[in-house]
Amino acid sequence: MFILPCLPTASKHAPTGSEWVHEIKHDGYRLIVRRDGDRVRLYTRRGFNWSDRFPLIAEAVRRSKCGPP
């Protein structure tokens, strides 16, 4: 199941306050990782499955010990 991501917006100044989280966009790709047991999928923001393009990331997620909250 693909979940549509929030898209970032450009701004001259970042908002302030404890309720804000900021992410600096460097050159590269932004991927959404979905893990269901041993099944790992990496999606682009438009919903394309790029798991085969980044097998090392998929394997690292598969081996991680993180789980549902």
Secondary structure as UniProt FT lines:
FT   TURN            18..19
FT   STRAND          32..36
FT   TURN            37..38
FT   STRAND          39..43
FT   TURN            45..46
FT   HELIX           51..53
FT   HELIX           55..63
//
